[in-house]
Amino acid sequence: MRKFKQIILFLFQFATIGLAAAFVILIMKPELVQNIRPKIEIRQHSPTKTERAVTHSDQTAPFSYSTAVKQASPSVVNIYTAKVVAKQPTTEDILKYYFNGTTPERSELQTSLGSGVIMTSQGHIITNNHVISGAQEIQVLLTDGRNAMAKIIGTDPETDLAVLKIQLDKLPGITVGDSDNIEVGDVVLAIGNPFGVGQTVTQGIISATGRKRLGLNTFENFIQTDAAINPGNSGGTLVNPRGELIGINSAIFSRSGGSQGIGFAIPINLVRDVMTQIIEKGHVVRGWLGIRMRNVPVDLAQSLNIPAPGGVIITGIFEDGPALKAGLKPGDILLSVNRKPVYDVRSLLDAVAKQKPGSIIKLAGQREKRKFTASITVAQRPVITFTNLRK
C-alpha cells in the first residue's frame, strides 16, 4: 500500500512539472505552439475607384466595367419609329362588309423600336438601316430623359447603316476606338434597348472577326460576339472595356428569336467611313463593273481545268456598264483582279467596291477554254435595279 501511494505521488509531481513547463513555454515562446497549428488565412480587400477602372495594359479581369458603361451609355439612345402600312382584311372584316356594309380599315399604324449611337455633338446618330426603313416618324430618347424627332440624313442598305440627326444642345458624342486592333478573346460590352425594356448592358468576348458570306448584307465584315444581343439591340453599341465604340450591333443568329450567343456587329472603321461619306456626299461611293455573277460550280471548274479557288462566272451584263464597254460577255469566268485571286462573288464585290470610280483595273479570266485579260474603267456603283440588266 505504501509503495502504491509513492507511485501516485510521483506521477502527480511529474504532471505538475510538465504543466508548469508548458505554461512557461506558452508565455516565453508562443510561436513554438503556433507553428504546430494549421494556418487559416482570410484576406479581405475593398477595391478603390482606381483599381475598379480598366486600363489598356490590364491583363486581368477588372472587378467592374462600370467606368466603361458610364462613359459610353449616355451616347446610346432608344429609337422609336412609326409608319402607316396597308392592313390585310381579316375574315371578321369581310363578314362585316358583306352583312353590315361596314368598310374595313385599309391601313394601320405600325411601330417598332431599336437603338442608336450619338456620334457627334452636332447630333449625328448612327443606327441600322433596318431599324428606320420605311419609317414616317422617328423619335429618339436619350438617357437623360430628353427626346427629339430625328431626320434621316442618308442610308446605306448594302451595309445596313443609316445616319440620323437631332437638334438638341450638349449632346454626348461617343468616344470611338479602332476596330482594326481588336482580337478574338477581347472583352466587349453590348449596350442597347432589348425588347423595349430600357437601356441594358451585357458582357461577353469577341468570338471572331471578319465574318463574311452570311447573306445579311451586300458588304460584310462582321465582328462576332457572344455578348447577349436581342431584338431592340440593333443599332446599339459594342464597346471595349475602356468604353470606346468598336462596333454597331446589327444581327443575331437565332432559331428561337432570342440570344443564343452568336451576335454580329459592324466594325466601327467601316461605320465611320460610311457615315462620313453620307454626311459629306449624301451617299456612299463604291466601284462597280456592271455585271451579274455567281460562284463557278465545282463540276464546271473541273471540266474547264480551272484551279482553285475557282473564281466567278458572269451571268449577265448591265446596259452601258463598264463590263459591256470592256468587251466582257456572259459566260466569262473571272479569276483575278489586279493579280489578286478571286475566291467568290463576295471577294470580287469587295475588291471592286474599294476602287475609286474612274480608276482602271486589270481582270484576268477564262472564256470557254482560253485565257484572257481585260482592262476596265470602274464606274460608280448605282442603286441596283434589275430592269436594266441584259440577259
SEMARSE-719751 format. One line per field, with one value per residue (C-alpha): residue number from 1; residue in one letter; x, y, z. Coordinates in Angstrom, 3 decimals. Example, Ala and Ser with C-alpha at 12.3 -4.5 7.8 and 13.67 -1.06 7.14 Angstrom:
<kolmis>
pos [1|2]
code [a|s]
px [12.300|13.670]
py [-4.500|-1.060]
pz [7.800|7.140]
</kolmis>
This chain:
<kolmis>
pos [1|2|3|4|5|6|7|8|9|10|11|12|13|14|15|16|17|18|19|20|21|22|23|24|25|26|27|28|29|30|31|32|33|34|35|36|37|38|39|40|41|42|43|44|45|46|47|48|49|50|51|52|53|54|55|56|57|58|59|60|61|62|63|64|65|66|67|68|69|70|71|72|73|74|75|76|77|78|79|80|81|82|83|84|85|86|87|88|89|90|91|92|93|94|95|96|97|98|99|100|101|102|103|104|105|106|107|108|109|110|111|112|113|114|115|116|117|118|119|120|121|122|123|124|125|126|127|128|129|130|131|132|133|134|135|136|137|138|139|140|141|142|143|144|145|146|147|148|149|150|151|152|153|154|155|156|157|158|159|160|161|162|163|164|165|166|167|168|169|170|171|172|173|174|175|176|177|178|179|180|181|182|183|184|185|186|187|188|189|190|191|192|193|194|195|196|197|198|199|200|201|202|203|204|205|206|207|208|209|210|211|212|213|214|215|216|217|218|219|220|221|222|223|224|225|226|227|228|229|230|231|232|233|234|235|236|237|238|239|240|241|242|243|244|245|246|247|248|249|250|251|252|253|254|255|256|257|258|259|260|261|262|263|264|265|266|267|268|269|270|271|272|273|274|275|276|277|278|279|280|281|282|283|284|285|286|287|288|289|290|291|292|293|294|295|296|297|298|299|300|301|302|303|304|305|306|307|308|309|310|311|312|313|314|315|316|317|318|319|320|321|322|323|324|325|326|327|328|329|330|331|332|333|334|335|336|337|338|339|340|341|342|343|344|345|346|347|348|349|350|351|352|353|354|355|356|357|358|359|360|361|362|363|364|365|366|367|368|369|370|371|372|373|374|375|376|377|378|379|380|381|382|383|384|385|386|387|388|389|390|391]
code [m|r|k|f|k|q|i|i|l|f|l|f|q|f|a|t|i|g|l|a|a|a|f|v|i|l|i|m|k|p|e|l|v|q|n|i|r|p|k|i|e|i|r|q|h|s|p|t|k|t|e|r|a|v|t|h|s|d|q|t|a|p|f|s|y|s|t|a|v|k|q|a|s|p|s|v|v|n|i|y|t|a|k|v|v|a|k|q|p|t|t|e|d|i|l|k|y|y|f|n|g|t|t|p|e|r|s|e|l|q|t|s|l|g|s|g|v|i|m|t|s|q|g|h|i|i|t|n|n|h|v|i|s|g|a|q|e|i|q|v|l|l|t|d|g|r|n|a|m|a|k|i|i|g|t|d|p|e|t|d|l|a|v|l|k|i|q|l|d|k|l|p|g|i|t|v|g|d|s|d|n|i|e|v|g|d|v|v|l|a|i|g|n|p|f|g|v|g|q|t|v|t|q|g|i|i|s|a|t|g|r|k|r|l|g|l|n|t|f|e|n|f|i|q|t|d|a|a|i|n|p|g|n|s|g|g|t|l|v|n|p|r|g|e|l|i|g|i|n|s|a|i|f|s|r|s|g|g|s|q|g|i|g|f|a|i|p|i|n|l|v|r|d|v|m|t|q|i|i|e|k|g|h|v|v|r|g|w|l|g|i|r|m|r|n|v|p|v|d|l|a|q|s|l|n|i|p|a|p|g|g|v|i|i|t|g|i|f|e|d|g|p|a|l|k|a|g|l|k|p|g|d|i|l|l|s|v|n|r|k|p|v|y|d|v|r|s|l|l|d|a|v|a|k|q|k|p|g|s|i|i|k|l|a|g|q|r|e|k|r|k|f|t|a|s|i|t|v|a|q|r|p|v|i|t|f|t|n|l|r|k]
px [0.000|2.791|4.588|1.393|0.999|4.605|3.902|0.770|2.680|5.490|3.036|1.297|4.594|5.679|2.389|2.663|6.198|5.036|2.139|4.431|6.941|4.190|2.953|6.450|6.877|3.473|4.418|8.022|7.887|4.309|5.496|6.511|2.907|1.518|3.724|2.027|-1.487|-2.755|-2.864|-6.262|-5.806|-8.706|-7.845|-10.421|-9.839|-12.132|-11.009|-10.609|-12.089|-8.674|-8.482|-12.007|-11.078|-9.774|-6.666|-5.283|-2.397|-4.615|-4.084|-6.534|-10.293|-11.439|-13.794|-16.277|-16.958|-18.940|-16.357|-16.751|-20.542|-20.646|-18.547|-20.455|-24.073|-25.035|-24.323|-26.641|-30.211|-33.522|-35.146|-38.900|-40.385|-43.890|-45.307|-48.694|-48.958|-51.654|-53.836|-54.772|-58.519|-59.420|-62.283|-64.209|-63.697|-65.014|-68.108|-68.844|-68.569|-70.984|-73.550|-73.365|-71.899|-69.101|-65.953|-62.869|-59.885|-57.472|-54.394|-52.915|-50.120|-47.125|-44.459|-41.044|-38.013|-34.259|-31.125|-28.668|-25.424|-24.709|-21.550|-21.076|-22.009|-23.799|-26.452|-25.460|-26.715|-25.761|-28.159|-29.099|-30.987|-33.494|-34.375|-35.687|-36.525|-39.902|-40.447|-42.567|-41.756|-38.593|-38.303|-35.041|-34.968|-31.775|-30.681|-31.068|-34.793|-34.747|-36.330|-36.397|-37.722|-34.972|-34.298|-32.781|-29.530|-28.887|-28.888|-26.698|-28.790|-25.803|-24.107|-27.392|-26.414|-28.304|-27.374|-29.931|-29.726|-31.431|-31.429|-30.515|-27.823|-24.940|-25.133|-22.654|-20.797|-19.263|-15.519|-14.568|-11.998|-10.127|-11.774|-8.637|-6.801|-9.323|-8.543|-10.517|-10.945|-11.142|-13.861|-16.737|-19.949|-23.184|-25.450|-28.931|-32.681|-33.629|-37.370|-38.002|-37.273|-34.832|-31.085|-29.366|-25.709|-24.484|-20.931|-19.013|-15.974|-15.124|-15.762|-14.463|-13.574|-14.005|-17.182|-18.431|-20.683|-23.529|-26.051|-27.077|-25.678|-24.111|-20.859|-19.997|-17.103|-18.767|-17.415|-18.932|-19.608|-21.279|-22.461|-26.237|-27.922|-31.694|-34.397|-34.172|-30.364|-29.995|-28.096|-26.678|-23.053|-20.388|-17.686|-14.378|-13.565|-12.488|-15.928|-14.722|-17.055|-15.728|-18.915|-22.626|-24.755|-26.650|-27.909|-28.169|-28.121|-31.072|-33.623|-35.787|-35.712|-33.650|-29.937|-28.054|-24.568|-23.961|-24.330|-22.846|-21.646|-20.437|-16.835|-16.580|-13.915|-16.396|-19.194|-17.118|-16.276|-19.926|-21.138|-18.543|-19.485|-23.204|-22.732|-20.332|-21.728|-25.231|-24.408|-21.620|-19.315|-18.190|-16.680|-18.836|-18.260|-21.835|-22.081|-24.262|-22.376|-22.286|-19.641|-18.235|-19.806|-17.287|-18.144|-17.711|-14.360|-13.178|-14.323|-12.505|-9.396|-9.801|-7.595|-8.848|-10.211|-12.425|-13.454|-16.875|-18.861|-20.624|-24.349|-25.458|-24.134|-25.725|-26.525|-23.997|-21.920|-18.125|-18.067|-20.023|-17.701|-14.656|-15.970|-16.859|-19.576|-21.960|-20.184|-16.788|-15.048|-13.128|-10.149|-8.247|-8.459|-5.164|-3.375|-5.171|-7.198|-10.990|-12.326|-16.041|-18.701|-18.113|-14.382|-14.897|-17.569|-15.278|-12.262|-14.164|-16.106|-12.837|-11.814|-12.479|-14.794|-12.677|-9.767|-8.607|-8.255|-6.916|-9.033|-7.787|-10.107|-11.145|-13.536|-14.508|-11.041|-8.969|-7.412|-7.924|-7.122|-9.055|-8.595|-11.800|-12.630|-14.523|-17.808|-19.717|-21.954|-25.614|-28.677|-29.143|-32.363|-32.522|-34.668|-31.525|-29.860|-29.004|-29.978]
py [0.000|2.394|1.632|2.350|5.770|6.635|5.837|8.057|10.918|10.582|10.736|13.773|15.606|14.719|16.025|19.220|19.852|19.174|21.626|24.250|23.783|24.061|27.272|28.777|27.828|29.312|32.604|32.835|31.168|31.295|30.885|27.281|26.408|28.495|26.690|23.449|24.770|24.824|28.317|29.677|32.986|35.142|38.146|40.867|43.803|46.629|47.900|51.632|53.534|53.480|49.709|49.338|51.290|49.363|50.429|49.166|47.433|45.407|41.696|40.520|40.869|44.019|43.983|46.128|47.588|50.473|53.044|51.941|51.889|55.377|56.681|55.026|54.726|58.451|58.236|55.258|56.208|54.443|54.807|54.521|54.502|54.630|54.077|53.559|50.218|48.570|46.341|42.889|42.350|39.622|37.168|39.283|42.392|40.583|39.308|42.789|44.207|41.707|41.576|45.082|47.122|48.213|49.226|47.692|49.830|49.938|50.892|50.671|52.323|50.048|50.848|49.353|50.004|49.864|51.563|54.145|55.913|59.643|60.004|63.792|66.676|68.163|65.469|62.813|59.379|56.062|53.104|50.170|50.851|48.110|49.939|53.008|51.579|52.886|54.928|58.062|59.245|58.646|59.615|59.472|59.131|59.991|58.543|61.958|61.907|64.283|63.295|64.689|63.913|62.689|63.491|60.908|62.265|59.198|55.419|52.630|49.455|47.498|47.717|48.130|51.537|54.825|58.301|60.387|63.861|65.514|69.142|69.276|71.026|69.404|66.010|63.395|62.100|58.693|58.009|55.897|53.091|51.243|48.031|47.036|46.455|44.128|40.467|37.298|36.912|40.646|41.580|43.618|45.187|45.479|48.406|48.831|48.628|44.936|44.238|47.864|47.242|50.167|50.559|47.271|46.233|42.721|41.404|38.871|38.442|38.800|35.338|36.003|38.830|39.311|37.233|37.278|35.266|35.310|36.636|39.513|42.464|43.041|44.108|42.194|42.244|41.420|41.178|38.087|38.244|36.154|39.243|38.844|40.745|40.615|42.320|46.035|45.944|46.646|49.898|49.836|49.844|47.233|48.826|47.731|47.836|51.467|52.474|53.069|52.199|49.341|48.160|48.683|45.692|44.563|40.974|37.715|34.097|32.525|29.762|30.993|34.749|35.401|35.492|32.233|33.613|34.449|38.136|40.274|43.875|46.124|47.270|50.949|51.660|50.615|52.520|55.694|55.572|55.057|57.793|60.301|59.704|60.005|63.295|64.795|63.397|62.208|58.632|56.058|55.941|52.466|50.975|48.948|46.716|46.335|42.556|39.940|36.863|33.716|31.333|28.880|25.442|22.780|20.474|23.322|24.298|20.704|20.347|23.568|22.724|25.868|25.708|26.599|28.975|28.825|32.451|33.717|33.329|36.284|35.569|39.000|42.332|45.703|48.048|50.875|49.446|49.206|45.454|45.842|48.621|46.454|43.570|41.140|38.586|36.332|33.044|34.647|33.394|35.991|34.609|37.678|41.449|43.345|39.989|39.116|35.879|35.987|33.454|34.022|36.675|38.359|38.738|40.285|42.678|43.815|44.260|46.340|48.374|49.675|51.124|54.788|55.456|56.285|54.066|51.298|47.711|44.607|41.470|38.001|35.154|32.379|32.394|28.802|27.185|30.218|32.633|36.363|39.688|42.939|46.485|48.033|51.543|51.303|53.216|54.382|51.724|52.749|51.637|48.283|47.579|44.599|46.284|47.439|44.026|42.375|38.698]
pz [0.000|0.921|-2.345|-4.338|-2.659|-3.590|-7.289|-7.331|-5.702|-8.272|-11.192|-9.714|-9.252|-12.818|-14.266|-12.242|-13.515|-17.114|-16.843|-15.352|-18.163|-20.779|-19.154|-19.245|-22.945|-23.805|-22.153|-23.281|-26.801|-28.096|-31.754|-30.992|-30.267|-33.158|-35.674|-34.772|-35.592|-39.212|-40.719|-41.765|-43.595|-44.854|-46.983|-47.450|-49.754|-50.808|-54.239|-54.726|-57.665|-59.344|-59.048|-60.499|-63.617|-66.600|-68.481|-71.771|-70.004|-67.667|-68.202|-65.562|-65.435|-63.615|-60.679|-62.592|-66.027|-64.553|-65.709|-69.324|-69.034|-67.509|-70.363|-73.214|-72.071|-72.297|-76.044|-76.599|-77.490|-77.902|-81.310|-81.805|-85.305|-86.694|-90.170|-91.740|-93.543|-95.595|-93.472|-94.643|-94.141|-91.678|-92.005|-89.487|-91.652|-94.716|-92.885|-91.527|-95.022|-96.583|-93.798|-92.296|-95.106|-92.769|-94.665|-93.038|-92.108|-95.045|-93.031|-89.557|-87.564|-87.111|-84.518|-83.860|-81.694|-81.864|-80.661|-81.955|-81.052|-80.877|-82.966|-82.889|-80.626|-83.654|-83.317|-85.867|-84.852|-86.426|-86.437|-88.633|-91.835|-90.999|-87.764|-89.611|-93.053|-94.255|-91.095|-91.413|-87.923|-85.887|-82.234|-80.286|-76.492|-74.589|-71.257|-69.606|-70.380|-73.350|-76.644|-80.158|-83.609|-85.945|-89.580|-91.919|-93.389|-95.523|-95.636|-96.995|-97.271|-98.591|-95.178|-93.253|-91.863|-91.568|-90.346|-88.440|-86.934|-83.992|-82.843|-79.148|-77.111|-75.219|-76.900|-75.593|-78.646|-78.012|-77.971|-80.989|-80.879|-83.635|-84.835|-86.753|-83.464|-81.816|-81.194|-80.593|-76.835|-76.086|-73.592|-75.038|-73.742|-75.722|-74.822|-76.260|-75.709|-75.990|-76.184|-75.221|-71.530|-71.391|-71.671|-70.893|-70.727|-71.490|-71.426|-73.479|-75.676|-79.347|-80.761|-84.285|-86.650|-90.388|-90.628|-94.232|-96.545|-94.034|-96.539|-94.282|-96.269|-99.669|-97.999|-94.842|-92.383|-89.076|-85.556|-83.925|-80.188|-77.503|-75.594|-75.404|-78.264|-78.624|-80.732|-79.935|-79.621|-83.349|-83.861|-80.326|-79.270|-78.914|-76.744|-75.284|-71.531|-71.902|-73.157|-76.743|-79.599|-81.753|-83.470|-84.176|-83.178|-86.235|-86.197|-84.279|-85.311|-83.567|-84.037|-81.191|-81.856|-78.724|-77.977|-78.460|-78.046|-81.714|-82.449|-85.200|-85.135|-87.966|-87.259|-86.358|-89.004|-91.706|-89.950|-89.742|-93.463|-94.446|-92.084|-93.326|-96.965|-96.238|-94.356|-96.913|-100.182|-99.348|-100.337|-100.304|-103.340|-104.446|-107.562|-109.991|-113.019|-114.207|-114.116|-112.562|-111.367|-109.295|-107.999|-110.532|-109.922|-108.938|-111.850|-114.365|-112.830|-113.133|-116.733|-117.736|-115.671|-113.582|-110.476|-107.025|-105.742|-108.847|-109.477|-110.571|-113.755|-115.391|-115.806|-117.011|-118.295|-117.484|-120.368|-120.754|-117.884|-117.669|-118.382|-121.633|-122.795|-121.971|-124.082|-121.317|-122.073|-120.150|-119.544|-118.956|-115.817|-113.782|-111.858|-110.603|-110.081|-110.290|-109.961|-106.737|-106.917|-106.939|-104.465|-104.880|-105.550|-102.186|-102.711|-106.168|-104.866|-102.041|-104.317|-106.888|-104.315|-102.884|-106.257|-106.993|-109.930|-112.963|-111.937|-114.274|-113.077|-114.800|-114.933|-115.804|-116.636|-118.942|-121.889|-122.663|-122.530|-123.477|-121.004|-121.458|-119.799|-119.888|-118.663|-117.374|-116.163|-112.887|-112.653|-109.579|-108.124|-108.581|-106.681|-108.364|-110.222|-112.498|-115.141|-116.975|-116.925|-120.240|-120.083]
</kolmis>
